[in-house]
Amino acid sequence: ESWQRGLALDCFVWRRLIIDEVHEVVHTCSHTCSCRCSAASLVRHLRALKSERRWGLTGTAQEILRNPLSIQCLAQIFRTDFNSEASSRRFVEHYCRTNQVEMSIHVSEHIELINHTSYE
């Protein structure tokens, strides 16, 4: 009976939970956020899902990593809690990766006119 009240996804233990565009679910309301807040509810549901591994994908990691409240919310989604600046730093060092590449790339553009034959 209790499984009927929850989400269907709660019934499974996932090998890998991948959250695409994780920056969109990061919630930074105050600690007094109401239980009716949909963003806070989404974070609670994501935290409740059972999985062996969790991946969060984003193209804008810098936005999240600049704000301590965003990092704390991200940690909640990944089922990791911390209570000090040192532990939050370890969380970022351990869980956050970036693929920024510093490389100069030469791009050129030109127009090539083509005369079509009558069959084309």
C-alpha positions as CSV (number, residue, x, y, z in Angstrom):
1,E,0.0,0.0,0.0
2,S,2.7,2.5,0.9
3,W,4.3,2.2,-2.6
4,Q,1.0,3.5,-4.1
5,R,1.4,6.9,-2.4
6,G,4.9,7.5,-3.8
7,L,6.4,8.0,-7.2
8,A,6.7,5.0,-9.4
9,L,10.4,5.7,-9.8
10,D,10.8,5.2,-6.0
11,C,10.1,1.5,-6.5
12,F,13.5,0.9,-8.2
13,V,17.1,1.0,-7.2
14,W,18.9,2.6,-10.2
15,R,22.4,1.7,-11.2
16,R,23.0,5.3,-12.4
17,L,20.8,8.4,-12.0
18,I,21.7,11.0,-14.6
19,I,20.3,14.5,-14.1
20,D,20.7,16.5,-17.2
21,E,20.9,20.3,-16.8
22,V,21.3,19.9,-13.1
23,H,21.7,23.7,-12.6
24,E,18.0,24.0,-13.4
25,V,17.0,21.9,-10.3
26,V,19.3,23.6,-7.9
27,H,17.1,25.4,-5.3
28,T,18.3,28.3,-3.3
29,C,15.3,29.5,-1.3
30,S,15.7,30.2,2.4
31,H,15.6,27.5,5.1
32,T,12.0,28.5,5.8
33,C,10.9,27.5,2.3
34,S,7.4,26.0,2.5
35,C,6.6,22.4,1.8
36,R,4.5,23.6,-1.1
37,C,7.5,25.0,-2.9
38,S,7.7,23.0,-6.2
39,A,11.5,23.5,-6.5
40,A,12.2,22.3,-2.9
41,S,9.8,19.4,-3.5
42,L,11.8,18.4,-6.7
43,V,15.0,18.4,-4.7
44,R,13.4,16.2,-2.0
45,H,12.1,13.7,-4.7
46,L,15.5,13.5,-6.4
47,R,17.2,12.9,-3.0
48,A,14.7,10.1,-2.3
49,L,15.4,8.2,-5.5
50,K,17.6,5.2,-4.8
51,S,20.7,4.8,-7.0
52,E,24.2,3.4,-6.8
53,R,25.7,6.4,-8.7
54,R,24.5,9.9,-9.4
55,W,25.6,12.2,-12.2
56,G,24.7,15.8,-12.7
57,L,25.3,17.3,-16.1
58,T,25.5,21.0,-16.9
59,G,27.1,23.4,-19.3
60,T,27.1,26.2,-16.7
61,A,28.9,24.7,-13.6
62,Q,30.4,28.0,-12.7
63,E,27.0,29.4,-11.9
64,I,26.4,26.7,-9.3
65,L,29.9,26.8,-7.9
66,R,29.9,30.5,-7.1
67,N,27.0,30.3,-4.7
68,P,27.5,28.4,-1.4
69,L,23.7,27.8,-1.1
70,S,23.7,26.2,-4.6
71,I,26.5,23.9,-3.7
72,Q,24.6,22.9,-0.5
73,C,21.5,22.1,-2.6
74,L,23.6,20.2,-5.1
75,A,25.1,18.2,-2.3
76,Q,21.6,17.3,-1.1
77,I,20.6,16.1,-4.5
78,F,23.7,13.9,-4.4
79,R,22.8,12.7,-1.0
80,T,25.8,14.2,0.6
81,D,25.5,16.6,3.6
82,F,28.2,18.8,4.9
83,N,28.3,21.3,7.8
84,S,31.6,23.2,7.3
85,E,33.4,25.2,4.6
86,A,36.1,22.5,4.5
87,S,33.6,19.7,3.9
88,S,31.9,21.8,1.2
89,R,35.3,22.4,-0.5
90,R,36.0,18.6,-0.4
91,F,32.6,18.0,-2.0
92,V,33.4,20.3,-4.9
93,E,36.9,18.9,-5.3
94,H,35.6,15.3,-5.3
95,Y,32.3,15.6,-7.2
96,C,32.6,18.5,-9.6
97,R,34.5,18.2,-12.9
98,T,34.8,20.5,-15.9
99,N,35.9,19.9,-19.5
100,Q,37.0,23.4,-20.3
101,V,39.8,23.4,-22.9
102,E,42.0,26.3,-23.5
103,M,42.9,25.9,-27.2
104,S,43.1,28.4,-30.0
105,I,41.1,27.3,-33.1
106,H,41.3,29.1,-36.4
107,V,37.9,29.4,-38.1
108,S,37.5,30.6,-41.6
109,E,34.4,31.1,-43.7
110,H,34.0,31.5,-47.5
111,I,31.3,31.2,-50.1
112,E,31.6,28.8,-53.0
113,L,29.3,29.5,-55.9
114,I,28.0,26.4,-57.7
115,N,26.5,26.3,-61.1
116,H,23.9,23.6,-61.3
117,T,23.5,21.5,-64.5
118,S,20.1,21.2,-66.1
119,Y,19.7,17.7,-64.6
120,E,20.3,19.0,-61.0
